[in-house]
Amino acid sequence: MSTTESSTTSALEHHDYPGLFQAADAASLRGQRSYLRAVRARLVLSVLAATSAAITITVGVADIAAVGTALFFVSALGIDMLVLRGKPNEAWYQGRALAESTKTLAWRYVSGGAPFPRSLDAAEADRMFIERLGALHRDLAAVRLLPTLSAVISERMRELRAASLPERRKVYLAERIQEQQSWYADKAVFHQRRADIYQALVLSFEIAGVAAALAKAFGAITFDLSGIIAATLAAFAAWSATRQHTTTANAYIVATHDLALARERLRHCTDEHQWANAVADAEAAVSREHSTWRSSHGGQAG
């Protein structure tokens, strides 16, 4: 294979996407990290509050354990206020929506998929792409983005769009469809394993709660161990609701099958018109999965 062919059929790297994608992706990751750290900290503080409330440590006239309970609750309240003020969860969801929508537009553009078929001249395709990207940014203007120096349409994007249909098909099937399908499959396994682990932990703590309640009933223990276990169960339930492991795994499984069907349709496209429509269908499958993800995480589908 010649050097030119090798360059044309290589992947789009992260820095080759529009600057809006890079900035939105970074904003989403920052929001996700901040939000999940806050949720974890709040749940740990809740369990610690329940633990200190179940015991008594008297120093002089004061119950130190009760003071500790109050401090744990105050700390949890402080975290809640920071989350309400900073809204990292919204940055996570909306940033991901902006990043993924930008990414799908970029792949439609570079592959010659609708609404940017190769029948459009280069200037018109560029104009439409820039307009749609601007509309996306306006729709999700609340996302706090860092500055970018990256181009809206990179040279790599232009090179791929200018390639022949067989070359574009090779890149799109390998670097978009197969890579996305593999990512969904891996994440589906990850989330299903996490769901199984949490289910096993919940069952174990429920059994422990029964044992703790009976132990206190018959005087084997004097403090409220079952209350601590109940608080821990509530924390597991809240964390599971935040991560949505089962729902996310199911959505990713459906997406792998949708993309498998799309890949077969794409393989048999013989002209630009068929190809443009097939790419649009494949990108719609990715968008459906993301809409499901946003809905399950409390975002507005889009």
Secondary structure by P-SEA (a helix, b strand, c coil): ccaaaaaaacccccccccaaaaaaaaaaaaaaaaaaaaaaaaaaaaaaaaaaaabbbbcccccaaaaaaaaaaaaaaaaaaaaaaaaaaaaaaaaaaaaaaaaaaaaaaaaccccccccccaaaaaaaaaaaaaaaaaaaccccccccccccccaaaaaaaaccaaaaaaaaacccaaaaaaaaaaaaaaaaaaaaaaaaaaaaaaaaaaaaaaaaaacccccaaaaaaaaaaaaaaaaaaaaaaaaaaaaaaaaaaaaaaaaaaaaacccaaaaaaaaaaaaaaaaaaaaaaaaaaccccc
